Amino acid sequence: MKYINYRYLILLISFCFPFINCARFKVEKLKAEKIFSVPMGAKGISFPNQQGVYHEIPLRIGVVDDKLIAPEPSNKLIKIFNNEKLELIIISKEQHEKNIKDQKTEPDKSVKIIAVENLNIPGIITGGVDSDFYVLSFYTEALSQNTDKKGENLSSNANESGEENTEQKISLQSTGGSLGFYKILHFDLNGNLLGIIGREGKPELPFESVLWMDVDNDKNFWVLYNDLEDIRLEKHVEGKLFKYFEAKQCESIVFDKISKKEKELFSCENMYPFPSGDKVIFVGKIEELPDLKSGEPEGYIFQKRIFVLHDLKTGKNTVIFKNLNDPEDYPYLPYENYITLWQFQKHNQTKVALYNLEGDLIKNLQINLEGPRHTWRSTYLTLSSGFYSIRVIENKFTVYRWQ
């Protein structure tokens, strides 16, 4: 009799498990909605074209309601489109004066032009939530120690995936091989300069490089950037530095109760706020130096990631994940109130796993890029919980929202 009960129990568990597993790993395929499609060229958006391939396409552009805000780095200007119609051009004052001097034809007077002295080479753009936007502006300075006798750049511009950093690439292409620094300019949609953001909240201090920037639901501006060899996350409220987190603070929190081994490397990999602006997720990475005698390649080998949730109001720290050991699960911005892990499964498919604040997998979102992969330039998430993709196809600059 007992044998029959145990067998029944085993069969019942075996029957139920696939359904539990399916619910736990539910996949929701997102659909792409085309929200902007602007022609490439003078009356649309202009980027350098070499043998049919467009360059200097930014990783992120600004979307505010029915307006598209996009940079043209080489032309040192920003274009604002209203329902796909060019409405306003914000241009570097120096470049504007040069254009007037070199102009051979009458300018298009139907488009308003505003010359701004502080603008130089615009890069990534973040749309605000109060009819405003932020742009990363690059300022050149001559190469000195970073060049050899032939003028070739000796510094590395590659990221972990082996791709060249887009912002640095834009800068080098637009300035004939110069390096320099960055500042963030804050504009309203009428082209008025509202403020300048620099390192540590000081407009006069430039950024070495900006890794990410965005605006939360309470209109607070966040920026993550390189500070020498570490990273630093800042929160700005009404144009002033309100809170910041350094890599050492992140490491202290994440690795608080972990005993360190001699051959292990502990580092703060990422720091991202939640859309609500009241929580930050710290991501620490542990790598290990292999035993060279065993014939292993040189360099540290990934071991695991640890996620800790920090509450800005209470100061409480909560460990979400202790041992995420898949190096291809990349931490990224929170989505709504979920922690996300991105995995690039195929050349045209991205899976975004959503976890609640208890560390439970809720579901997976999947983005499939249809058509030729090379036409898709970037896919990203914003703090306002919007997935966007930039595509250049059929001589049009197209922006999609995934829902």
C-alpha beads as a LAMMPS data file, in Angstrom:
LAMMPS data file: protein, C-alpha beads

403 atoms
402 bonds

1 atom types
1 bond types

-500.0 500.0 xlo xhi
-500.0 500.0 ylo yhi
-500.0 500.0 zlo zhi

Masses

1 110.0

Atoms # bond

1 1 1 0.000 0.000 0.000
2 1 1 2.847 2.350 0.871
3 1 1 4.516 1.491 -2.436
4 1 1 1.421 2.573 -4.353
5 1 1 1.273 5.914 -2.472
6 1 1 4.927 6.702 -3.139
7 1 1 4.590 5.802 -6.806
8 1 1 1.507 7.977 -7.094
9 1 1 3.331 10.847 -5.442
10 1 1 6.303 10.530 -7.796
11 1 1 4.033 10.443 -10.837
12 1 1 2.129 13.467 -9.584
13 1 1 5.343 15.475 -9.111
14 1 1 6.624 14.408 -12.522
15 1 1 3.368 15.463 -14.137
16 1 1 3.253 18.880 -12.426
17 1 1 6.908 19.856 -12.796
18 1 1 6.815 20.776 -16.525
19 1 1 3.930 23.175 -15.898
20 1 1 5.687 24.762 -12.929
21 1 1 8.822 25.079 -15.027
22 1 1 6.922 26.663 -17.927
23 1 1 5.293 29.214 -15.637
24 1 1 8.611 30.046 -14.030
25 1 1 10.343 30.559 -17.375
26 1 1 7.511 32.225 -19.243
27 1 1 8.692 34.094 -22.334
28 1 1 6.844 37.152 -23.577
29 1 1 7.811 38.257 -27.059
30 1 1 7.758 42.031 -27.381
31 1 1 6.377 43.665 -30.513
32 1 1 8.074 46.561 -32.270
33 1 1 6.122 49.756 -32.883
34 1 1 7.665 52.220 -35.333
35 1 1 7.422 55.650 -33.671
36 1 1 9.723 57.741 -35.887
37 1 1 11.039 57.408 -39.421
38 1 1 13.129 60.322 -40.699
39 1 1 14.883 60.440 -44.096
40 1 1 18.664 60.432 -44.185
41 1 1 19.994 63.643 -45.678
42 1 1 19.965 67.412 -45.279
43 1 1 16.203 67.683 -44.635
44 1 1 16.272 64.718 -42.286
45 1 1 19.307 63.466 -40.362
46 1 1 22.806 63.579 -41.855
47 1 1 25.572 61.133 -40.949
48 1 1 28.839 60.404 -42.778
49 1 1 28.368 57.704 -45.408
50 1 1 31.209 55.510 -46.631
51 1 1 30.322 53.077 -49.405
52 1 1 26.716 52.879 -48.285
53 1 1 27.490 52.455 -44.571
54 1 1 26.456 55.251 -42.206
55 1 1 28.777 56.176 -39.336
56 1 1 28.432 58.100 -36.084
57 1 1 24.970 56.680 -35.339
58 1 1 24.471 57.344 -31.592
59 1 1 23.720 54.577 -29.111
60 1 1 20.786 56.534 -27.709
61 1 1 18.563 59.358 -28.895
62 1 1 15.970 61.455 -27.099
63 1 1 12.256 60.673 -27.264
64 1 1 9.944 63.126 -25.495
65 1 1 6.246 62.656 -26.257
66 1 1 5.888 63.193 -30.028
67 1 1 9.344 64.705 -30.454
68 1 1 12.555 63.047 -31.634
69 1 1 15.882 64.589 -30.585
70 1 1 18.929 63.356 -32.488
71 1 1 22.553 64.543 -32.789
72 1 1 24.719 65.059 -35.851
73 1 1 28.226 64.870 -34.344
74 1 1 30.234 65.909 -37.412
75 1 1 27.944 68.878 -38.024
76 1 1 28.053 69.848 -34.331
77 1 1 24.311 70.168 -34.059
78 1 1 21.144 68.626 -32.625
79 1 1 17.902 68.279 -34.567
80 1 1 14.449 68.205 -32.981
81 1 1 11.623 66.698 -35.004
82 1 1 7.946 67.183 -34.183
83 1 1 5.931 64.249 -35.566
84 1 1 8.843 63.541 -37.933
85 1 1 8.953 67.128 -39.238
86 1 1 12.169 69.063 -38.605
87 1 1 11.260 71.848 -36.201
88 1 1 14.439 73.119 -34.530
89 1 1 18.230 72.969 -34.908
90 1 1 20.546 73.609 -31.958
91 1 1 24.069 74.177 -33.249
92 1 1 27.508 75.016 -31.933
93 1 1 27.998 78.781 -32.164
94 1 1 31.424 78.339 -33.720
95 1 1 30.054 75.921 -36.319
96 1 1 27.081 78.196 -37.039
97 1 1 29.374 81.152 -37.773
98 1 1 31.486 78.955 -40.019
99 1 1 28.393 77.771 -41.904
100 1 1 27.253 81.365 -42.492
101 1 1 30.701 82.339 -43.778
102 1 1 30.927 79.333 -46.114
103 1 1 27.298 79.379 -47.200
104 1 1 26.685 79.535 -50.928
105 1 1 22.905 79.097 -50.893
106 1 1 20.067 80.660 -48.933
107 1 1 19.327 78.824 -45.658
108 1 1 15.985 77.145 -45.010
109 1 1 14.125 79.822 -43.034
110 1 1 11.249 77.457 -42.161
111 1 1 13.441 75.770 -39.539
112 1 1 14.427 77.696 -36.412
113 1 1 18.165 77.693 -35.641
114 1 1 19.656 78.407 -32.209
115 1 1 23.429 78.808 -31.816
116 1 1 24.823 77.740 -28.432
117 1 1 28.360 78.597 -27.375
118 1 1 28.672 75.666 -24.923
119 1 1 27.733 72.981 -27.447
120 1 1 30.512 71.255 -29.365
121 1 1 30.213 67.637 -30.584
122 1 1 26.902 66.129 -29.391
123 1 1 26.673 62.424 -28.602
124 1 1 24.109 60.329 -26.759
125 1 1 20.886 62.071 -25.767
126 1 1 18.502 61.347 -22.902
127 1 1 14.915 62.564 -23.005
128 1 1 13.572 64.126 -19.809
129 1 1 10.083 63.994 -18.305
130 1 1 9.434 67.753 -18.212
131 1 1 9.744 68.843 -21.875
132 1 1 13.537 68.726 -21.601
133 1 1 16.534 66.605 -22.564
134 1 1 20.220 66.054 -21.784
135 1 1 23.030 65.723 -24.317
136 1 1 26.592 64.501 -23.861
137 1 1 28.904 67.032 -25.505
138 1 1 32.517 66.267 -26.422
139 1 1 35.271 68.927 -26.394
140 1 1 38.490 68.240 -28.253
141 1 1 42.069 68.656 -27.258
142 1 1 45.159 67.709 -29.261
143 1 1 46.642 64.261 -28.886
144 1 1 49.945 64.263 -27.068
145 1 1 51.124 61.277 -25.093
146 1 1 48.517 58.985 -26.623
147 1 1 49.924 59.121 -30.141
148 1 1 52.969 57.689 -31.807
149 1 1 55.051 59.470 -34.449
150 1 1 52.540 58.574 -37.149
151 1 1 49.676 60.047 -35.145
152 1 1 48.016 56.690 -34.546
153 1 1 46.000 56.350 -31.357
154 1 1 47.685 54.019 -28.884
155 1 1 44.932 54.007 -26.280
156 1 1 42.326 51.252 -26.195
157 1 1 38.756 52.226 -27.116
158 1 1 37.330 48.710 -26.986
159 1 1 34.690 47.602 -24.518
160 1 1 34.263 44.099 -23.039
161 1 1 32.433 42.839 -26.125
162 1 1 35.329 43.873 -28.331
163 1 1 33.363 46.669 -29.982
164 1 1 34.750 50.176 -30.105
165 1 1 33.127 52.593 -27.697
166 1 1 30.648 54.589 -29.800
167 1 1 31.164 57.896 -28.037
168 1 1 34.944 57.720 -28.355
169 1 1 34.571 56.568 -31.945
170 1 1 32.360 59.551 -32.742
171 1 1 34.890 61.874 -31.177
172 1 1 37.839 60.461 -33.085
173 1 1 36.033 60.464 -36.427
174 1 1 34.687 63.979 -35.969
175 1 1 37.927 65.598 -34.855
176 1 1 40.482 63.951 -37.085
177 1 1 41.908 61.785 -34.309
178 1 1 41.729 64.109 -31.304
179 1 1 40.901 63.218 -27.744
180 1 1 39.327 65.398 -25.108
181 1 1 36.681 65.477 -22.407
182 1 1 32.894 65.506 -21.905
183 1 1 30.234 67.652 -20.275
184 1 1 26.460 67.195 -20.112
185 1 1 24.191 69.994 -21.342
186 1 1 20.590 70.350 -20.196
187 1 1 18.125 71.885 -22.704
188 1 1 14.409 72.451 -22.945
189 1 1 12.586 71.584 -26.166
190 1 1 12.706 75.229 -27.257
191 1 1 16.497 75.100 -27.395
192 1 1 17.161 77.045 -24.211
193 1 1 20.232 75.925 -22.265
194 1 1 19.048 75.164 -18.723
195 1 1 22.349 74.114 -17.200
196 1 1 25.698 72.350 -17.483
197 1 1 26.586 69.205 -15.528
198 1 1 30.184 68.253 -14.792
199 1 1 32.000 65.710 -12.667
200 1 1 31.050 65.713 -8.969
201 1 1 28.210 68.086 -9.807
202 1 1 30.617 70.920 -10.704
203 1 1 30.102 72.419 -14.198
204 1 1 33.793 73.321 -14.474
205 1 1 34.960 69.703 -13.934
206 1 1 34.802 67.589 -17.127
207 1 1 34.042 63.871 -17.405
208 1 1 36.676 61.456 -18.639
209 1 1 33.900 59.287 -20.106
210 1 1 30.213 58.837 -19.389
211 1 1 28.937 55.261 -19.311
212 1 1 25.220 55.948 -18.905
213 1 1 22.786 58.741 -18.027
214 1 1 19.026 59.029 -17.624
215 1 1 16.147 60.697 -15.767
216 1 1 13.966 58.902 -13.203
217 1 1 10.205 59.306 -12.741
218 1 1 10.710 62.157 -10.241
219 1 1 12.708 64.231 -12.784
220 1 1 16.017 63.483 -11.036
221 1 1 19.054 63.142 -13.308
222 1 1 21.428 60.178 -12.872
223 1 1 24.861 59.715 -14.424
224 1 1 27.297 56.785 -14.242
225 1 1 30.840 57.572 -15.326
226 1 1 34.476 56.538 -15.114
227 1 1 36.379 58.223 -12.295
228 1 1 40.024 57.384 -12.987
229 1 1 40.027 53.558 -12.873
230 1 1 36.742 53.238 -10.954
231 1 1 33.099 54.073 -11.564
232 1 1 30.886 56.618 -9.825
233 1 1 27.100 57.040 -9.796
234 1 1 25.547 60.457 -9.120
235 1 1 21.995 61.628 -8.481
236 1 1 21.173 65.252 -9.304
237 1 1 18.074 67.003 -7.972
238 1 1 17.009 70.296 -9.547
239 1 1 20.412 70.728 -11.164
240 1 1 22.461 70.088 -8.021
241 1 1 24.380 67.021 -6.842
242 1 1 22.211 65.303 -4.227
243 1 1 23.779 61.863 -3.700
244 1 1 26.698 59.867 -5.053
245 1 1 28.102 56.352 -4.806
246 1 1 31.743 55.452 -5.404
247 1 1 33.137 52.075 -6.411
248 1 1 34.739 51.595 -2.980
249 1 1 31.376 52.061 -1.288
250 1 1 29.778 49.601 -3.700
251 1 1 32.499 47.013 -3.050
252 1 1 32.246 47.477 0.710
253 1 1 28.509 46.769 0.622
254 1 1 28.531 43.909 -1.888
255 1 1 31.496 41.999 -0.460
256 1 1 30.777 42.804 3.192
257 1 1 30.703 39.224 4.539
258 1 1 32.786 37.449 1.918
259 1 1 36.239 36.145 2.759
260 1 1 38.734 37.033 0.071
261 1 1 41.260 34.643 -1.406
262 1 1 44.689 35.623 -2.602
263 1 1 44.060 34.953 -6.315
264 1 1 40.623 36.542 -6.476
265 1 1 39.757 39.966 -7.842
266 1 1 36.735 41.760 -6.340
267 1 1 35.290 44.732 -8.227
268 1 1 32.167 46.869 -8.503
269 1 1 30.855 46.153 -11.983
270 1 1 27.691 48.270 -12.180
271 1 1 25.473 50.642 -10.196
272 1 1 21.995 51.471 -11.463
273 1 1 19.011 53.298 -9.940
274 1 1 15.386 52.175 -10.139
275 1 1 12.849 54.272 -12.100
276 1 1 11.365 55.418 -8.778
277 1 1 14.747 56.937 -7.859
278 1 1 14.597 55.607 -4.276
279 1 1 16.639 52.413 -4.756
280 1 1 19.982 51.496 -6.302
281 1 1 21.229 48.068 -7.332
282 1 1 24.933 47.361 -6.731
283 1 1 26.542 44.621 -8.837
284 1 1 29.853 43.139 -7.753
285 1 1 31.959 40.768 -9.825
286 1 1 34.406 38.148 -8.556
287 1 1 37.143 36.884 -10.853
288 1 1 39.969 34.476 -10.188
289 1 1 43.543 34.354 -11.430
290 1 1 44.120 30.841 -12.835
291 1 1 47.055 28.648 -11.994
292 1 1 49.456 29.384 -14.850
293 1 1 51.203 26.064 -14.271
294 1 1 48.070 24.265 -15.436
295 1 1 48.336 25.875 -18.856
296 1 1 45.333 28.168 -18.364
297 1 1 45.395 31.468 -20.327
298 1 1 46.588 34.611 -18.600
299 1 1 44.084 37.053 -17.100
300 1 1 41.305 36.742 -14.576
301 1 1 38.473 34.261 -15.141
302 1 1 34.884 35.138 -14.257
303 1 1 33.539 33.376 -11.163
304 1 1 30.246 34.981 -10.139
305 1 1 28.187 38.146 -9.647
306 1 1 26.538 39.391 -6.458
307 1 1 23.557 41.789 -6.446
308 1 1 22.728 43.980 -3.452
309 1 1 19.734 46.319 -3.251
310 1 1 20.331 49.628 -1.463
311 1 1 17.374 51.643 -0.159
312 1 1 18.149 55.373 -0.293
313 1 1 15.498 56.262 2.297
314 1 1 16.404 53.742 5.013
315 1 1 20.011 52.946 4.071
316 1 1 19.161 49.237 4.279
317 1 1 21.112 46.786 2.093
318 1 1 19.496 43.539 0.921
319 1 1 21.351 40.744 -0.889
320 1 1 19.286 39.683 -3.906
321 1 1 21.691 37.270 -5.621
322 1 1 24.693 35.623 -3.964
323 1 1 25.950 33.420 -6.749
324 1 1 25.088 34.258 -10.359
325 1 1 27.720 32.274 -12.212
326 1 1 26.771 32.720 -15.874
327 1 1 29.114 35.357 -17.335
328 1 1 26.705 35.935 -20.241
329 1 1 23.893 37.170 -17.973
330 1 1 24.618 40.883 -18.188
331 1 1 23.204 43.195 -15.494
332 1 1 21.417 46.256 -16.806
333 1 1 18.859 48.899 -15.826
334 1 1 15.894 47.851 -13.674
335 1 1 12.595 47.555 -15.546
336 1 1 9.695 49.053 -13.572
337 1 1 10.317 47.445 -10.150
338 1 1 12.192 44.436 -11.511
339 1 1 15.888 43.596 -11.702
340 1 1 16.970 42.668 -15.231
341 1 1 19.550 40.326 -16.694
342 1 1 20.177 40.568 -20.427
343 1 1 21.337 37.619 -22.501
344 1 1 22.206 37.908 -26.188
345 1 1 21.130 34.475 -27.401
346 1 1 21.534 34.889 -31.154
347 1 1 22.749 37.602 -33.485
348 1 1 19.166 38.879 -33.760
349 1 1 17.617 37.825 -30.441
350 1 1 17.878 39.275 -26.937
351 1 1 16.298 37.843 -23.790
352 1 1 15.643 40.059 -20.761
353 1 1 14.977 38.112 -17.557
354 1 1 12.854 39.956 -14.968
355 1 1 13.385 39.216 -11.256
356 1 1 11.422 40.611 -8.336
357 1 1 13.142 42.084 -5.293
358 1 1 13.158 38.674 -3.598
359 1 1 15.291 37.271 -6.427
360 1 1 12.495 35.205 -8.020
361 1 1 12.363 34.936 -11.798
362 1 1 8.986 36.312 -12.905
363 1 1 9.232 36.060 -16.686
364 1 1 11.458 36.608 -19.687
365 1 1 10.996 39.329 -22.279
366 1 1 12.281 38.558 -25.758
367 1 1 13.255 40.981 -28.505
368 1 1 13.622 39.616 -32.038
369 1 1 15.264 41.906 -34.593
370 1 1 13.702 41.074 -37.944
371 1 1 15.549 41.558 -41.215
372 1 1 19.279 42.167 -41.771
373 1 1 21.082 42.443 -38.446
374 1 1 23.457 45.174 -39.640
375 1 1 20.531 47.581 -40.094
376 1 1 19.874 47.559 -36.325
377 1 1 22.302 49.907 -34.553
378 1 1 21.350 49.638 -30.858
379 1 1 18.673 48.382 -28.471
380 1 1 18.376 49.852 -24.986
381 1 1 16.136 50.365 -21.954
382 1 1 15.352 53.715 -20.336
383 1 1 14.553 54.527 -16.712
384 1 1 11.001 55.291 -17.803
385 1 1 10.814 51.550 -18.557
386 1 1 10.795 51.878 -22.331
387 1 1 12.640 49.519 -24.691
388 1 1 13.880 51.242 -27.848
389 1 1 15.816 50.281 -30.962
390 1 1 17.545 52.455 -33.552
391 1 1 17.578 51.209 -37.127
392 1 1 18.918 52.585 -40.401
393 1 1 17.236 51.016 -43.416
394 1 1 16.120 52.181 -46.857
395 1 1 17.883 55.516 -46.283
396 1 1 15.760 56.255 -43.232
397 1 1 16.629 56.749 -39.566
398 1 1 13.967 54.742 -37.729
399 1 1 13.144 54.437 -34.037
400 1 1 11.115 51.552 -32.601
401 1 1 9.476 51.122 -29.208
402 1 1 9.072 47.558 -27.930
403 1 1 5.895 46.667 -26.070

Bonds

1 1 1 2
2 1 2 3
3 1 3 4
4 1 4 5
5 1 5 6
6 1 6 7
7 1 7 8
8 1 8 9
9 1 9 10
10 1 10 11
11 1 11 12
12 1 12 13
13 1 13 14
14 1 14 15
15 1 15 16
16 1 16 17
17 1 17 18
18 1 18 19
19 1 19 20
20 1 20 21
21 1 21 22
22 1 22 23
23 1 23 24
24 1 24 25
25 1 25 26
26 1 26 27
27 1 27 28
28 1 28 29
29 1 29 30
30 1 30 31
31 1 31 32
32 1 32 33
33 1 33 34
34 1 34 35
35 1 35 36
36 1 36 37
37 1 37 38
38 1 38 39
39 1 39 40
40 1 40 41
41 1 41 42
42 1 42 43
43 1 43 44
44 1 44 45
45 1 45 46
46 1 46 47
47 1 47 48
48 1 48 49
49 1 49 50
50 1 50 51
51 1 51 52
52 1 52 53
53 1 53 54
54 1 54 55
55 1 55 56
56 1 56 57
57 1 57 58
58 1 58 59
59 1 59 60
60 1 60 61
61 1 61 62
62 1 62 63
63 1 63 64
64 1 64 65
65 1 65 66
66 1 66 67
67 1 67 68
68 1 68 69
69 1 69 70
70 1 70 71
71 1 71 72
72 1 72 73
73 1 73 74
74 1 74 75
75 1 75 76
76 1 76 77
77 1 77 78
78 1 78 79
79 1 79 80
80 1 80 81
81 1 81 82
82 1 82 83
83 1 83 84
84 1 84 85
85 1 85 86
86 1 86 87
87 1 87 88
88 1 88 89
89 1 89 90
90 1 90 91
91 1 91 92
92 1 92 93
93 1 93 94
94 1 94 95
95 1 95 96
96 1 96 97
97 1 97 98
98 1 98 99
99 1 99 100
100 1 100 101
101 1 101 102
102 1 102 103
103 1 103 104
104 1 104 105
105 1 105 106
106 1 106 107
107 1 107 108
108 1 108 109
109 1 109 110
110 1 110 111
111 1 111 112
112 1 112 113
113 1 113 114
114 1 114 115
115 1 115 116
116 1 116 117
117 1 117 118
118 1 118 119
119 1 119 120
120 1 120 121
121 1 121 122
122 1 122 123
123 1 123 124
124 1 124 125
125 1 125 126
126 1 126 127
127 1 127 128
128 1 128 129
129 1 129 130
130 1 130 131
131 1 131 132
132 1 132 133
133 1 133 134
134 1 134 135
135 1 135 136
136 1 136 137
137 1 137 138
138 1 138 139
139 1 139 140
140 1 140 141
141 1 141 142
142 1 142 143
143 1 143 144
144 1 144 145
145 1 145 146
146 1 146 147
147 1 147 148
148 1 148 149
149 1 149 150
150 1 150 151
151 1 151 152
152 1 152 153
153 1 153 154
154 1 154 155
155 1 155 156
156 1 156 157
157 1 157 158
158 1 158 159
159 1 159 160
160 1 160 161
161 1 161 162
162 1 162 163
163 1 163 164
164 1 164 165
165 1 165 166
166 1 166 167
167 1 167 168
168 1 168 169
169 1 169 170
170 1 170 171
171 1 171 172
172 1 172 173
173 1 173 174
174 1 174 175
175 1 175 176
176 1 176 177
177 1 177 178
178 1 178 179
179 1 179 180
180 1 180 181
181 1 181 182
182 1 182 183
183 1 183 184
184 1 184 185
185 1 185 186
186 1 186 187
187 1 187 188
188 1 188 189
189 1 189 190
190 1 190 191
191 1 191 192
192 1 192 193
193 1 193 194
194 1 194 195
195 1 195 196
196 1 196 197
197 1 197 198
198 1 198 199
199 1 199 200
200 1 200 201
201 1 201 202
202 1 202 203
203 1 203 204
204 1 204 205
205 1 205 206
206 1 206 207
207 1 207 208
208 1 208 209
209 1 209 210
210 1 210 211
211 1 211 212
212 1 212 213
213 1 213 214
214 1 214 215
215 1 215 216
216 1 216 217
217 1 217 218
218 1 218 219
219 1 219 220
220 1 220 221
221 1 221 222
222 1 222 223
223 1 223 224
224 1 224 225
225 1 225 226
226 1 226 227
227 1 227 228
228 1 228 229
229 1 229 230
230 1 230 231
231 1 231 232
232 1 232 233
233 1 233 234
234 1 234 235
235 1 235 236
236 1 236 237
237 1 237 238
238 1 238 239
239 1 239 240
240 1 240 241
241 1 241 242
242 1 242 243
243 1 243 244
244 1 244 245
245 1 245 246
246 1 246 247
247 1 247 248
248 1 248 249
249 1 249 250
250 1 250 251
251 1 251 252
252 1 252 253
253 1 253 254
254 1 254 255
255 1 255 256
256 1 256 257
257 1 257 258
258 1 258 259
259 1 259 260
260 1 260 261
261 1 261 262
262 1 262 263
263 1 263 264
264 1 264 265
265 1 265 266
266 1 266 267
267 1 267 268
268 1 268 269
269 1 269 270
270 1 270 271
271 1 271 272
272 1 272 273
273 1 273 274
274 1 274 275
275 1 275 276
276 1 276 277
277 1 277 278
278 1 278 279
279 1 279 280
280 1 280 281
281 1 281 282
282 1 282 283
283 1 283 284
284 1 284 285
285 1 285 286
286 1 286 287
287 1 287 288
288 1 288 289
289 1 289 290
290 1 290 291
291 1 291 292
292 1 292 293
293 1 293 294
294 1 294 295
295 1 295 296
296 1 296 297
297 1 297 298
298 1 298 299
299 1 299 300
300 1 300 301
301 1 301 302
302 1 302 303
303 1 303 304
304 1 304 305
305 1 305 306
306 1 306 307
307 1 307 308
308 1 308 309
309 1 309 310
310 1 310 311
311 1 311 312
312 1 312 313
313 1 313 314
314 1 314 315
315 1 315 316
316 1 316 317
317 1 317 318
318 1 318 319
319 1 319 320
320 1 320 321
321 1 321 322
322 1 322 323
323 1 323 324
324 1 324 325
325 1 325 326
326 1 326 327
327 1 327 328
328 1 328 329
329 1 329 330
330 1 330 331
331 1 331 332
332 1 332 333
333 1 333 334
334 1 334 335
335 1 335 336
336 1 336 337
337 1 337 338
338 1 338 339
339 1 339 340
340 1 340 341
341 1 341 342
342 1 342 343
343 1 343 344
344 1 344 345
345 1 345 346
346 1 346 347
347 1 347 348
348 1 348 349
349 1 349 350
350 1 350 351
351 1 351 352
352 1 352 353
353 1 353 354
354 1 354 355
355 1 355 356
356 1 356 357
357 1 357 358
358 1 358 359
359 1 359 360
360 1 360 361
361 1 361 362
362 1 362 363
363 1 363 364
364 1 364 365
365 1 365 366
366 1 366 367
367 1 367 368
368 1 368 369
369 1 369 370
370 1 370 371
371 1 371 372
372 1 372 373
373 1 373 374
374 1 374 375
375 1 375 376
376 1 376 377
377 1 377 378
378 1 378 379
379 1 379 380
380 1 380 381
381 1 381 382
382 1 382 383
383 1 383 384
384 1 384 385
385 1 385 386
386 1 386 387
387 1 387 388
388 1 388 389
389 1 389 390
390 1 390 391
391 1 391 392
392 1 392 393
393 1 393 394
394 1 394 395
395 1 395 396
396 1 396 397
397 1 397 398
398 1 398 399
399 1 399 400
400 1 400 401
401 1 401 402
402 1 402 403
